[in-house]
């Protein structure tokens, strides 16, 4: 049975990395003591080694060992043998480009759909949708395709921000950008606020966390949904 956590962010304001979902992760990865980490998104351009070292800290608190996929000569073999997988945040274009370069996309999709527990944060969440086209990131590299893992039948906008009333900023809001997306694409988009996450258990998809999420559907007005609401209707 599929077991997936799609989190908007790894760190909420005022907290430590993953602390707001650590108890959930303990249960999520209960059947393994070792998690394969995919550091390809490289936030801030840091190295795979530096990123992996940072991720080890919160997982030490729940007695889980982190091993970076870059430590293996054969990343496809590493994915096939993994008992748990975590894909971290950073730049989605860099992440997707590296996954395609290493021919990992199909294998990653296969093992997770076959039941290996998956955690994604930020960019690692964005790739759980049908495409990466609702990322917030700059296109600093050019991946072979914008198609991603399709664990859920919609797109995701992590770190979703509401318009700030009274702001003098003249740039587009996230809502404006997503409406632009719907001029050329028809799949739904979920604006996932920091502190919220999507839980996939088998074929059931549910919003979790303390915040509402904003839903954008093609040719419809955006609307809010409460935590613990099923997302299975979004197709």
C-alpha positions as CSV (number, residue, x, y, z in Angstrom):
1,X,0.0,0.0,0.0
2,X,1.3,3.4,-0.9
3,X,2.5,5.5,2.1
4,X,3.4,9.1,1.2
5,X,3.8,12.4,3.1
6,X,3.9,15.5,0.9
7,X,4.9,18.4,3.1
8,X,4.9,22.0,2.1
9,X,8.2,22.7,4.0
10,X,10.8,21.1,6.1
11,X,10.9,23.9,8.6
12,X,8.2,26.2,9.9
13,X,8.9,29.7,11.3
14,X,10.4,29.5,14.8
15,X,10.9,25.8,14.7
16,X,13.7,23.3,13.8
17,X,14.0,21.1,10.8
18,X,11.1,18.6,10.5
19,X,10.2,19.1,14.2
20,X,6.5,19.7,13.4
21,X,6.0,16.3,11.8
22,X,8.7,14.2,13.6
23,X,6.2,12.1,15.5
24,X,4.3,11.4,12.2
25,X,7.6,10.5,10.6
26,X,8.5,8.0,13.3
27,X,5.3,6.1,12.5
28,X,5.7,6.7,8.7
29,X,9.1,5.0,8.7
30,X,8.3,2.5,11.5
31,X,9.4,-0.5,9.4
32,X,12.9,0.7,8.7
33,X,15.9,2.2,10.6
34,X,17.5,3.5,7.4
35,X,16.2,6.1,5.0
36,X,17.6,6.9,1.5
37,X,18.0,10.6,1.1
38,X,17.9,12.3,-2.3
39,X,19.8,15.7,-2.0
40,X,19.6,16.6,-5.6
41,X,17.7,19.8,-5.1
42,X,20.7,21.4,-3.3
43,X,19.2,24.4,-1.5
44,X,21.4,27.4,-1.8
45,X,23.7,25.4,-4.1
46,X,25.3,23.4,-1.2
47,X,26.9,20.1,-2.0
48,X,25.1,16.7,-1.7
49,X,27.3,15.9,1.2
50,X,26.6,19.1,3.1
51,X,22.8,18.7,2.6
52,X,22.8,15.1,3.7
53,X,24.7,15.9,6.8
54,X,22.1,18.6,7.7
55,X,19.3,16.1,7.2
56,X,20.9,13.5,9.6
57,X,20.3,15.8,12.6
58,X,16.5,15.6,12.9
59,X,16.4,11.9,11.9
60,X,18.8,11.1,14.7
61,X,16.1,12.2,17.1
62,X,13.9,9.4,16.0
63,X,16.7,6.8,15.6
64,X,16.7,6.8,11.9
65,X,19.9,6.5,9.8
66,X,20.2,8.7,6.7
67,X,22.2,7.7,3.7
68,X,22.6,9.9,0.6
69,X,21.8,8.4,-2.8
70,X,25.0,10.1,-4.1
71,X,27.0,7.7,-1.9
72,X,26.0,4.8,-4.2
73,X,27.6,4.0,-7.5
74,X,24.3,2.8,-8.9
75,X,21.4,5.2,-7.8
76,X,18.8,3.0,-9.5
77,X,19.9,0.0,-7.5
78,X,19.9,2.1,-4.3
79,X,16.3,3.1,-5.0
80,X,15.3,-0.6,-5.6
81,X,16.8,-1.6,-2.3
82,X,15.6,1.3,-0.2
83,X,13.2,0.7,2.7
84,X,12.3,4.4,3.0
85,X,12.9,7.5,0.9
86,X,13.2,11.2,1.6
87,X,13.5,13.8,-1.2
88,X,14.4,17.2,0.3
89,X,13.7,20.8,-0.9
90,X,15.7,23.3,-2.8
91,X,15.4,24.0,-6.5
92,X,12.9,21.9,-8.3
93,X,14.5,22.4,-11.7
94,X,17.8,21.1,-10.4
95,X,16.1,18.2,-8.6
96,X,14.1,17.0,-11.7
97,X,17.1,17.5,-14.0
98,X,19.3,15.3,-11.8
99,X,16.5,12.6,-11.4
100,X,16.2,12.4,-15.2
101,X,20.0,12.5,-15.7
102,X,20.4,9.5,-13.4
103,X,17.4,7.8,-15.0
104,X,15.7,7.6,-11.6
105,X,12.2,9.0,-12.3
106,X,10.6,5.7,-13.3
107,X,12.3,3.6,-10.6
108,X,11.4,6.1,-7.9
109,X,7.8,6.1,-9.0
110,X,7.7,2.3,-9.2
111,X,9.1,1.6,-5.7
112,X,6.9,4.2,-4.0
113,X,3.8,3.0,-5.8
114,X,4.8,-0.5,-4.6
115,X,4.7,0.6,-0.9
116,X,8.1,2.0,0.0
117,X,7.3,5.0,2.4
118,X,8.2,8.4,0.8
119,X,8.6,11.8,2.4
120,X,8.9,14.9,0.2
121,X,9.4,18.5,1.4
122,X,9.2,21.6,-0.8
123,X,10.8,20.6,-4.1
124,X,10.5,17.0,-3.0
125,X,6.7,17.6,-2.6
126,X,6.4,19.5,-5.9
127,X,7.5,16.5,-7.8
128,X,4.7,14.4,-6.3
129,X,2.2,16.2,-8.6
130,X,1.6,15.6,-12.3
131,X,4.1,18.2,-13.3
132,X,6.6,20.5,-11.7
133,X,5.1,23.5,-13.5
134,X,3.7,25.1,-10.4
135,X,7.1,25.4,-8.6
136,X,8.2,28.7,-7.2
137,X,11.8,28.2,-8.3
138,X,13.9,29.9,-11.0
139,X,14.7,27.7,-14.0
140,X,18.4,27.7,-13.5
141,X,18.8,24.4,-15.4
142,X,16.6,22.8,-18.1
143,X,15.3,19.3,-17.3
144,X,14.3,17.0,-20.2
145,X,10.7,17.1,-19.1
146,X,8.4,18.9,-16.6
147,X,6.5,15.7,-16.0
148,X,7.1,14.3,-12.5
149,X,5.9,11.4,-10.3
150,X,2.2,11.8,-10.4
151,X,1.5,10.3,-7.0
152,X,-1.5,12.6,-6.8
153,X,-3.8,13.6,-9.7
154,X,-3.1,17.3,-9.3
155,X,-0.2,19.8,-9.1
156,X,1.2,21.3,-5.9
157,X,2.4,24.8,-5.0
158,X,4.5,24.4,-1.8
159,X,5.1,27.3,0.5
160,X,1.8,28.8,-0.7
161,X,1.5,32.5,0.3
162,X,-1.7,34.5,0.5
163,X,-1.8,38.1,-0.8
164,X,-0.7,40.5,1.9
165,X,-3.3,43.2,2.4
166,X,-1.8,46.7,2.1
167,X,1.4,45.5,0.5
168,X,3.0,47.9,-2.0
169,X,4.8,45.0,-3.8
170,X,3.9,45.2,-7.5
171,X,4.8,41.6,-8.5
172,X,2.3,38.9,-9.1
173,X,0.8,36.9,-6.2
174,X,0.8,33.1,-6.1
175,X,-2.9,33.1,-6.9
176,X,-2.2,35.2,-10.0
177,X,0.5,32.8,-11.1
178,X,-1.7,29.8,-10.7
179,X,-4.5,31.4,-12.6
180,X,-1.9,32.0,-15.4
181,X,-1.1,28.3,-15.2
182,X,-4.7,27.5,-15.8
183,X,-4.8,29.5,-19.0
184,X,-2.7,26.6,-20.5
185,X,-3.3,23.6,-18.3
186,X,-6.4,22.0,-16.8
187,X,-5.2,19.9,-13.8
188,X,-6.1,21.2,-10.3
189,X,-3.5,22.9,-8.1
190,X,-3.3,22.8,-4.3
191,X,-1.8,25.8,-2.6
192,X,-0.1,24.1,0.4
193,X,0.8,26.4,3.2
194,X,3.8,26.0,5.4
195,X,3.0,23.6,8.2
196,X,0.5,21.6,6.2
197,X,1.0,18.3,4.4
198,X,-0.8,15.8,2.2
199,X,-1.0,12.2,3.4
200,X,-1.4,9.4,0.9
201,X,-2.4,6.0,2.2
202,X,-3.1,3.6,-0.6
203,X,-5.5,5.5,-2.8
204,X,-6.7,7.8,-0.1
205,X,-5.4,11.4,-0.3
206,X,-6.0,13.7,2.7
207,X,-4.9,17.2,3.8
208,X,-3.2,17.2,7.2
209,X,-1.7,19.8,9.5
210,X,-3.2,22.8,11.3
211,X,-3.9,25.1,8.3
212,X,-6.4,25.2,5.5
213,X,-5.2,24.7,1.9
214,X,-6.3,26.8,-1.1
215,X,-7.7,24.8,-4.1
216,X,-7.5,26.0,-7.7
217,X,-9.6,24.2,-10.3
218,X,-9.8,25.0,-14.0
219,X,-12.4,27.6,-14.8
220,X,-13.6,27.8,-11.1
221,X,-13.1,30.3,-8.4
222,X,-10.4,29.3,-5.8
223,X,-11.7,28.0,-2.5
224,X,-10.4,26.8,0.9
225,X,-10.5,23.3,2.4
226,X,-10.1,22.3,6.0
227,X,-7.4,20.0,7.4
228,X,-8.5,16.3,7.4
229,X,-10.5,16.9,4.1
230,X,-10.2,14.2,1.5
231,X,-8.5,15.3,-1.8
232,X,-9.7,12.4,-3.8
233,X,-12.3,14.6,-5.5
234,X,-9.5,16.5,-7.3
235,X,-9.1,15.0,-10.7
